[in-house]
Amino acid sequence: MKVNCSIALALIAGALTTPAMAKTNSTVAQRWLAAAPPVPEFKIPTSRAAWERQRKQVRAQLWKLLGDLPPRPKKLAVETLKREDCGDYFREKFQFDNGAGAVVPGYLLIPKKLSGKAPAILYCHWHGGQYDIGKEELFGTNATPVGAGPELARRGYVVIAIDAYCFGERNGQGPGGASERGSAGEMTASKFNLWFGRTLWGMIIRDDLLALDYLCSRPEVDAQRIGVTGISMGATRTWWAMALDERLKAGVAVCCLTRYQNLIEHEALKAHGIYYFVPGLLQHFDTEAVVALAAPRPLLFLSGENDGGSPVDGIRIIEKKVKQAYQLYDAGKEFESIVYPGVGHQYTPDMWQRMMVRMDSALMKP
């Protein structure tokens, strides 16, 4: 599927750009926050040794918050369904059993003329209410300025993308079956997992890390040069995966750098789907704690000033805290966050170019 770049950008500008939500002074949301338990302030210690101890605790707490997730299979059973010659690269359609009752379909793009092991990208698709697209986003939709998969493959990256729960070929494959597609299926999948003491978000990230397991096993891939990227839900998947798995050496997240307390203050919880919410997280910390776990690995955030789902005042708090973590490693330059004036929830050509430059600088050289 290929969408003309100008058409794609027009669709994005018309459908996804939302005005920035002004923080109010006496809202119902603030009364709710005032009545809730206070969120502990997340503090970065002044020494690297102290931070290393703290980051282990934060990561362990994140896994606990995601719930009682099934253990990942020690050996992933992957079936290659089709291999196609796409000119500059080969495209493999595959599927694997995730060990939790689901078959996960995906694509693997392999550049031709590799001279050795190649860098790789775990590409995380977005949400956008477009449940039928999923991994097909790789080949161009209104989510991205260009088809990310082919462009990355032509630059020499092995690229993998899977369908998250309720998306693409997995739409209508949840506990409610084919009668529940789209948001109905997503809601049912969330309810089902909560009953078993785990989160839908945790199961989504679990599948992403299974895709990473597969990527690391491929003979074409240099497992020391793997990055992760995505827009919107794909961006959130990006920074959560970076937080939980050190095998990811670089990340670029487009939109969705969202601090949860600020989201509440701006009365913007409606900007995110049910998949997004992790029970109990604010009893321990906010987004800055999750993002800080990526330090000192290269991490770039690209956000729009007018993205109502990512209030800028929250972004500024995250930036300040996360920079402190990076500075403990003398790696301040490896963390960057750019907020584009007048831009909404969208992937602009400049964002795309910055993503490519950051990935190339972090991953291209062995």
Secondary structure, 3 states (H helix, E strand, C coil): CCCCHHHHHHHHHHHCCCCCCCCCCCCHHHHHHHHCCCCCCCCCCCCHHHHHHHHHHHHHHHHHHHECCCCCCCCCCEEEEEEEECCCEEEEEEEEECCCCCEEEEEEEEECCCCCCEEEEEEECCCCCCCCCHHHHHHCCCCCCCCHHHHHHHCCCEEEEECCCCCHHHCCCCCCHHHCCHHHHHHHHHHHHHHCCECHHHHHHHHHHHHHHHHHHCCCEEEEEEEEEEECHHHHHHHHHHHHCCCCCEEEEECCCCCHHHHHHCCCHHHCCHHHCCCCHHHCCCHHHHHHCCCCCCEEEEEECCCCCCCHHHHHHHHHHHHHHHHCCCCHHHEEEEEECCCCCCCCHHHHHHHHHHHHHHHCCC
